Amino acid sequence: MTRALTMEIANKDLWHDRITTDPQIMSGRPCIRGMRITVSLVLSLVASEMKTSEILEAYPYLEAEDIKASLQYAAFLAQSQRSPFSGVSA
């Protein structure tokens, strides 16, 4: 991936506006727009193959952009953090 393409993708990230942390909400874990819905919950729902429409039906105060922002946030963390598996041989 070229640097220009990476920057273009970064500029489209929604997570900066939608993912919040507050020590008073869910012990500071990343949440959706200050609500008590954690990013990890949204990611777990996606990983369990729930469709966006099913998630929105189960959590009507969420928006499709919240789900996308959660995925973008996870991708950002995966790209920017050191893997806990580095140095482990298979």
N, C-alpha and C positions, 0 to 999 in steps of 0.2 A: 504494500500500500504506500503510495507516495505521500510525502509530507503535506502537499496541497490538498489531497483528498482527505487525509486525516483531519486537517484543520476545518475543511468544509463540513465533515461529519460532526466535529466538536461544536461548531457553531449552531448546529441544529439540535443539540442536546436540550431536552425539556427538563431534565432532572434538576437543574439548578433552581428552577422556580417551583418545583413540586415536591422535592424531597427535603424534609426539614429534620433538624435535631434540636431537642430541647430537653435539658436534664429533668424537667418536671413532667415530661410526657414519655411514657414507656421507658423510663430510666435512661433517656438520651439515645435510644436506638433510632436509626433512621426511619422516619414515618412519612406518610403521605399527607402533604399540606397541613401539618400540625394536628392531624387526627390520630386517634389511637389505632390506626391501621399501619402495621410495620411493612417495610419493604420486604422483609423476609417472608411475611405471610403471603404477599402478592406473588413473590417468586415461587413459593411452595405451591400455590394454586396453579400457576403456569406450568411448573414442573410436573404436576399431577395431571396435566393435559386438559385442564379446564379451558374452555373457550372463553374469549373475551366477553362474549354475550352472557355466558353463565356466571362469570365473576361479577359482572355489572348487575345481574339480576340478584345475586346473593348479597351484594354490597352496593345498594343503589346510590349511596353517596360518593362512590368512586366514579371516575370518568375514564374513558378509554386511554386518554393521555397519561393518566396516573400509572396504568399498567406499562405503557411504553416507557415512561420515565423510570420506572423500577428496573426494567431490563437495561436501559441505558446506564443507570447508576451501577448496576452489577457489572456491566461490561467495563465501565470506567475503573471500578475497583480491581477487577481482574487484570486489567492492563497496567495499572499504576502500582500495584502492590507486589511484593515478593511472594512467590508461591511457597506454601508450607512444605511442598514436596521437593523443593530444589535440594540437590545433594543426596537424594534418596535414589538408590539404584534398584532397578527392577529385577 
